[in-house]
Amino acid sequence: MTNDQHTTEITNLSWGRIEVTVNGRSRRFRDCKVWPGGATDWDWNETGTRHQPGIQPADIEDILARDVEVMILSRGMNLMLQTRRKTEKLLQSRGIEYHMEQTPRAIELFNELIKKGRKVGGIFHSTC
């Protein structure tokens, strides 16, 4: 278990805002990508992502490049965000365990797995 894994936690969620603490420094996002030791903004415009058909492989490639073993795919607060089938197939082809959950549960699961020492990545949507 690396030290970085204990330094990343999603510490707050409210409509339109997710707070992530990395190495004691808190950052706020509307939507974000998180991994052990880091977090960044998730800008849907970069890949043309929409609620349907949903999260695309291009949305998670930078997280996968960090050698995660588990991926958390948030579905939004009201379960409006979908995940494209080809995104699931990508995860399966790489042998990466994944979970698709409503955002509050997705965050809870991310934090639980990080605390257990798992190498977890996640993509989180704070509305809809």
C-alpha positions in Angstrom: 0.0 0.0 0.0 1.5 3.3 -1.0 1.3 6.5 1.1 -0.5 8.3 -1.8 -3.5 6.1 -1.3 -4.1 7.5 2.1 -3.8 11.1 0.9 -6.8 11.1 -1.4 -10.4 11.4 -0.2 -13.6 12.8 -1.5 -14.6 14.9 1.5 -17.8 16.7 0.5 -20.6 16.4 -2.0 -23.5 18.8 -2.7 -25.5 19.6 -5.8 -23.0 21.0 -8.3 -19.9 20.6 -6.1 -17.5 17.8 -5.2 -14.6 18.5 -2.8 -11.5 16.3 -3.0 -8.6 16.4 -0.6 -5.3 15.3 -1.9 -2.2 15.6 0.3 -4.1 17.8 2.7 -5.1 20.3 0.0 -8.8 20.6 -0.8 -10.0 21.3 -4.3 -13.6 21.9 -5.5 -15.0 20.6 -8.8 -18.4 20.4 -10.5 -17.4 17.1 -12.0 -14.1 15.4 -11.5 -11.7 12.5 -12.1 -9.9 11.1 -9.0 -7.2 8.6 -8.4 -4.7 7.7 -5.6 -2.7 10.9 -5.2 -4.6 13.2 -7.5 -7.7 14.8 -8.9 -8.6 16.9 -11.9 -11.6 18.6 -13.4 -13.8 16.5 -15.8 -14.7 18.7 -18.7 -17.4 17.0 -20.7 -16.7 19.3 -23.7 -13.2 17.7 -24.2 -14.8 14.5 -25.4 -18.3 15.6 -26.3 -19.8 13.6 -23.4 -23.5 13.9 -22.8 -25.8 12.1 -20.3 -26.8 9.7 -23.0 -25.0 7.6 -24.3 -22.8 8.6 -21.3 -19.2 8.1 -20.1 -16.9 7.3 -23.0 -13.6 5.5 -23.1 -11.8 8.8 -23.8 -13.2 10.1 -20.5 -11.4 7.5 -18.4 -8.2 6.9 -20.4 -6.1 9.3 -18.3 -7.3 7.6 -15.1 -6.5 4.1 -16.5 -3.0 5.3 -17.4 -2.4 5.7 -13.6 -2.6 1.9 -13.2 -5.8 1.7 -11.2 -7.2 -1.7 -10.4 -10.8 -0.5 -9.7 -12.8 2.1 -11.5 -15.9 3.9 -10.1 -18.3 5.3 -12.6 -20.7 7.8 -11.1 -24.3 7.9 -12.5 -25.1 11.4 -11.2 -27.3 12.4 -8.3 -30.5 11.4 -10.1 -29.0 8.5 -12.1 -29.2 10.4 -15.4 -25.6 9.8 -16.5 -25.2 6.6 -18.5 -22.0 4.7 -19.4 -21.4 3.6 -22.9 -21.1 -0.1 -23.5 -17.7 0.3 -25.1 -16.4 1.9 -21.9 -17.5 -1.2 -20.0 -15.9 -3.4 -22.6 -12.6 -1.4 -22.3 -12.6 -2.0 -18.6 -13.4 -5.7 -19.0 -10.7 -6.1 -21.6 -8.1 -4.7 -19.2 -9.3 -6.8 -16.3 -10.3 -3.8 -14.3 -13.1 -4.2 -11.7 -15.7 -1.5 -12.0 -18.8 -0.2 -10.3 -21.6 2.1 -11.7 -23.3 3.8 -8.8 -25.4 6.9 -8.0 -23.0 9.7 -7.0 -23.3 9.6 -3.2 -22.8 5.8 -3.2 -20.0 6.1 -5.8 -18.1 8.5 -3.5 -18.7 6.3 -0.5 -17.4 3.3 -2.3 -14.3 5.2 -3.7 -13.4 6.3 -0.1 -13.9 2.8 1.3 -11.7 1.1 -1.3 -9.0 3.7 -1.0 -8.9 3.2 2.8 -8.5 -0.5 2.2 -5.4 0.2 0.1 -6.9 -0.5 -3.3 -5.7 1.5 -6.4 -9.0 3.2 -7.2 -9.9 5.6 -9.9 -13.2 7.3 -10.3 -15.2 9.7 -12.5 -17.8 11.7 -10.7 -20.8 13.8 -11.8 -22.3 16.2 -9.2 -25.7 17.0 -10.7 -28.5 15.1 -12.5 
